[in-house]
């Protein structure tokens, strides 16, 4: 599940490695896989999921920021 990652540390290590490879290869900021905007959008969804779990209510994510690739 989730690409074969065991835990957060495994996921973080792999994502960091991919980012560094892309930077070293000279990828332009808009071509970097997993931009800051993508991370913010994921965090908005995670925060809504946690709130929903804690309150037992459906939480609508009003605005998800994402990058255009």
Secondary structure, 3 states (H helix, E strand, C coil): CHHHCCCHHHHHHHHHHHHHHHHHCCCCHHHCCCCHHHHHHHHHHHHHHHHHHHHCCCCCCCCCCCCCC
